[in-house]
Amino acid sequence: MATGKIHYEIHIKPAKGKWKMAGVMQSRDAAIRHARELSGGGVAVQVTKETHQPNEGNYLSVCIFREGMTNNWSRDPNAGKVDLVEALPCFQPGDLYSFESRQTIARLLRDSLARWRITPLELLHHPGHLERLESTGTVLQAAVQKVAIAQSQAGEGSVA
């Protein structure tokens, strides 16, 4: 898959408003710096890396920075996208039970968990829910790919 041009979009969201694009930049560092300047005072900001996929004619979006409060996650245009990976990866099965891991599972599988009306902890403890997740095919694969891309962008390896 060939990748095309990359740009970084800066989005802002007032406390009781909707996400709006505040700018587009070619430099990752400049976009994050500008987003930090815009944050504060009850405003949430995020920066997404947009990579043009010429073969598919669309863009691959990955959230690389988010700061501030967002009180309406269900209407978040980037629901399910992964922020920069700041927590350590899971090395043992027991690591999946940490708060950060459950929070990541909830964010990545938000739509499926809501549709099935279960929590990340229920998913981890119930074999039927795990089988259901595995049977969806692409949902689990997409979640793993999102984490791999975020870790790669954070300098923790490559997505191979």
C-alpha positions as CSV (number, residue, x, y, z in Angstrom):
1,M,0.0,0.0,0.0
2,A,1.5,3.3,-1.1
3,T,1.2,6.2,1.2
4,G,0.8,9.8,0.0
5,K,1.1,13.2,1.5
6,I,0.8,13.8,5.2
7,H,-0.6,16.8,7.0
8,Y,-1.7,17.5,10.6
9,E,-5.1,18.9,11.4
10,I,-5.8,20.8,14.6
11,H,-9.3,20.6,16.0
12,I,-10.8,22.6,19.0
13,K,-13.9,21.9,21.0
14,P,-15.4,24.5,23.4
15,A,-16.9,23.2,26.6
16,K,-20.4,23.1,25.2
17,G,-19.7,23.1,21.5
18,K,-18.7,20.8,18.7
19,W,-15.3,19.9,17.2
20,K,-14.1,22.5,14.7
21,M,-11.0,22.6,12.6
22,A,-8.6,25.3,13.8
23,G,-5.9,24.8,11.3
24,V,-3.8,22.5,9.1
25,M,0.0,22.3,9.2
26,Q,2.7,20.3,7.5
27,S,4.9,19.9,10.6
28,R,3.9,17.6,13.5
29,D,5.8,19.7,16.1
30,A,4.3,22.9,14.9
31,A,0.8,21.5,15.0
32,I,1.2,20.2,18.6
33,R,2.8,23.4,19.7
34,H,-0.1,25.4,18.2
35,A,-2.7,23.0,19.8
36,R,-1.0,23.6,23.2
37,E,-1.3,27.3,22.7
38,L,-5.1,26.9,21.9
39,S,-5.8,24.7,24.9
40,G,-7.0,25.9,28.3
41,G,-10.0,27.8,29.5
42,G,-12.4,24.8,29.0
43,V,-11.3,24.2,25.4
44,A,-10.3,20.7,24.3
45,V,-7.8,20.4,21.5
46,Q,-6.6,17.5,19.4
47,V,-4.1,17.0,16.5
48,T,-4.7,14.3,13.9
49,K,-2.2,13.0,11.5
50,E,-3.9,12.7,8.1
51,T,-2.1,10.4,5.5
52,H,-3.5,10.4,2.0
53,Q,-4.0,6.8,0.7
54,P,-3.9,7.4,-3.1
55,N,-4.8,3.7,-3.9
56,E,-8.0,4.0,-1.9
57,G,-8.7,7.7,-2.5
58,N,-9.2,8.6,1.2
59,Y,-7.3,9.6,4.3
60,L,-6.0,7.5,7.2
61,S,-6.6,9.5,10.4
62,V,-4.7,8.9,13.6
63,C,-5.1,11.2,16.7
64,I,-1.6,12.0,17.9
65,F,-2.3,14.5,20.6
66,R,-5.3,15.4,22.7
67,E,-5.6,17.8,25.6
68,G,-8.4,19.2,27.6
69,M,-11.8,17.9,28.7
70,T,-14.4,16.5,26.4
71,N,-17.6,15.7,28.0
72,N,-19.4,14.2,25.1
73,W,-17.3,11.2,23.9
74,S,-20.2,9.6,22.1
75,R,-20.3,12.4,19.5
76,D,-16.5,12.6,19.3
77,P,-15.6,12.5,15.5
78,N,-12.5,10.6,16.3
79,A,-14.0,8.0,18.6
80,G,-11.8,4.9,18.7
81,K,-8.7,6.6,17.6
82,V,-5.5,6.2,19.7
83,D,-3.6,9.0,21.4
84,L,0.1,9.0,21.7
85,V,1.0,5.9,23.7
86,E,2.3,7.1,27.1
87,A,1.7,3.9,29.2
88,L,3.8,0.9,29.0
89,P,2.6,-1.9,26.7
90,C,1.2,-5.1,28.3
91,F,3.8,-7.8,28.7
92,Q,1.7,-10.3,30.7
93,P,-2.0,-11.2,30.7
94,G,-2.3,-9.6,34.1
95,D,-1.3,-6.2,32.7
96,L,-4.7,-6.1,30.8
97,Y,-6.5,-5.6,34.1
98,S,-4.8,-2.3,35.0
99,F,-6.9,0.9,34.8
100,E,-4.9,2.3,31.8
101,S,-5.4,-1.0,29.9
102,R,-9.1,-1.1,30.5
103,Q,-9.4,2.5,29.5
104,T,-7.6,1.8,26.3
105,I,-9.8,-1.2,25.6
106,A,-12.9,0.9,26.2
107,R,-11.6,3.6,23.8
108,L,-10.6,1.2,21.0
109,L,-13.7,-1.0,21.2
110,R,-16.2,1.7,22.2
111,D,-18.8,0.9,19.5
112,S,-18.7,-2.9,20.0
113,L,-18.8,-2.7,23.8
114,A,-21.7,-0.2,23.6
115,R,-23.6,-2.4,21.2
116,W,-23.1,-5.5,23.3
117,R,-23.7,-3.5,26.5
118,I,-20.7,-4.8,28.3
119,T,-17.6,-3.2,30.0
120,P,-14.0,-4.0,29.3
121,L,-13.8,-6.0,32.5
122,E,-16.7,-8.1,31.4
123,L,-15.0,-8.7,28.1
124,L,-11.9,-9.9,29.8
125,H,-13.7,-12.3,32.2
126,H,-16.4,-13.8,30.0
127,P,-15.3,-16.4,27.3
128,G,-18.5,-15.8,25.4
129,H,-17.7,-12.1,25.0
130,L,-14.2,-12.9,23.8
131,E,-15.5,-15.4,21.3
132,R,-17.9,-12.8,20.1
133,L,-15.1,-10.3,19.6
134,E,-12.9,-12.8,17.8
135,S,-15.8,-13.7,15.5
136,T,-16.2,-10.1,14.4
137,G,-12.9,-10.5,12.5
138,T,-11.9,-6.9,11.7
139,V,-12.8,-5.2,15.0
140,L,-10.0,-6.8,17.0
141,Q,-7.6,-6.5,14.1
142,A,-8.4,-2.8,13.7
143,A,-7.8,-2.2,17.4
144,V,-4.4,-3.9,17.4
145,Q,-3.4,-1.9,14.3
146,K,-4.4,1.4,15.9
147,V,-2.2,0.7,18.9
148,A,0.6,-0.5,16.7
149,I,0.5,2.7,14.7
150,A,0.3,4.9,17.8
151,Q,3.3,3.1,19.4
152,S,5.2,3.4,16.1
153,Q,4.6,7.1,15.9
154,A,5.7,7.5,19.5
155,G,9.0,6.0,18.5
156,E,8.5,2.6,20.1
157,G,9.1,0.5,17.0
158,S,7.7,0.0,13.6
159,V,4.4,-1.4,12.3
160,A,5.6,-4.5,10.7
